[in-house]
Amino acid sequence: MAKTQDLFESNRIRTIPFKGLTLASLIYGDPTLRQTDDLDFLVHPEDLARAKETLLSAGYLPFPLLTPAEERAMPESAPVTA
């Protein structure tokens, strides 16, 4: 987590680290609906494109892999993982 947070901070990308269980509880009402082996980052909408580019440049890959059409359909949400 610290490596990714440092990456965002050094590129002046506004994020809020968010544990998956907390996010699942808030969004789905059930923490068991979310994996717990990762950390989510909420990214300011204005920083999203730069955040994705920064993660890709650091070797992170989108997951799941999206087709260009899927990417266009979900521009505000494209998970990226190490």
C-alpha positions as CSV (number, residue, x, y, z in Angstrom):
1,M,0.0,0.0,0.0
2,A,2.7,2.5,0.9
3,K,4.4,2.0,-2.5
4,T,1.2,2.8,-4.3
5,Q,0.3,5.7,-2.0
6,D,3.8,7.1,-2.5
7,L,3.4,6.8,-6.3
8,F,0.2,8.8,-6.2
9,E,1.6,11.4,-3.8
10,S,4.7,11.9,-5.9
11,N,2.6,12.5,-9.0
12,R,0.2,14.8,-7.1
13,I,-2.8,12.5,-7.6
14,R,-5.5,13.0,-5.1
15,T,-6.6,9.7,-3.6
16,I,-8.1,8.2,-0.5
17,P,-7.0,4.7,0.5
18,F,-10.0,2.6,1.3
19,K,-9.9,-0.9,2.7
20,G,-12.1,-3.3,0.7
21,L,-14.1,-4.5,3.7
22,T,-15.1,-0.9,4.5
23,L,-16.0,-0.2,1.0
24,A,-18.1,-3.4,0.7
25,S,-19.9,-2.6,3.9
26,L,-20.8,0.9,2.7
27,I,-21.7,0.1,-0.9
28,Y,-23.1,-3.5,-0.7
29,G,-24.1,-3.6,2.9
30,D,-22.2,-6.9,3.3
31,P,-18.4,-7.0,3.8
32,T,-18.2,-10.6,2.5
33,L,-18.9,-9.4,-1.0
34,R,-15.4,-7.9,-1.4
35,Q,-11.9,-9.4,-1.4
36,T,-9.8,-8.4,1.5
37,D,-6.3,-9.0,0.1
38,D,-6.1,-5.6,-1.6
39,L,-6.5,-1.9,-0.9
40,D,-8.8,0.3,-2.9
41,F,-8.0,3.9,-3.7
42,L,-10.7,6.5,-4.4
43,V,-9.4,8.8,-7.0
44,H,-10.6,12.3,-7.7
45,P,-12.4,12.3,-11.1
46,E,-10.1,15.0,-12.5
47,D,-7.1,12.8,-11.6
48,L,-8.4,9.5,-13.0
49,A,-6.7,9.5,-16.4
50,R,-3.4,10.5,-14.8
51,A,-3.8,7.9,-12.1
52,K,-4.4,5.1,-14.6
53,E,-1.4,6.2,-16.7
54,T,0.8,6.5,-13.6
55,L,-0.1,3.0,-12.5
56,L,0.4,1.5,-15.9
57,S,3.8,3.2,-16.1
58,A,4.7,1.6,-12.8
59,G,3.9,-1.9,-14.1
60,Y,0.4,-2.3,-12.8
61,L,-2.1,-3.9,-15.1
62,P,-5.8,-3.5,-15.5
63,F,-7.9,-6.2,-13.9
64,P,-10.0,-7.4,-15.4
65,L,-8.7,-6.6,-18.8
66,L,-11.3,-4.5,-20.6
67,T,-11.9,-4.2,-24.4
68,P,-11.7,-0.6,-25.7
69,A,-15.6,-0.6,-25.9
70,E,-15.8,-1.7,-22.3
71,E,-13.3,0.9,-21.3
72,R,-15.3,3.7,-23.0
73,A,-18.5,2.4,-21.3
74,M,-16.9,2.7,-17.8
75,P,-14.5,5.6,-18.0
76,E,-14.8,6.4,-14.3
77,S,-14.2,2.8,-13.1
78,A,-11.3,0.6,-14.3
79,P,-9.7,-1.4,-11.6
80,V,-5.9,-1.7,-11.8
81,T,-3.9,-4.3,-9.9
82,A,-0.2,-5.2,-9.4
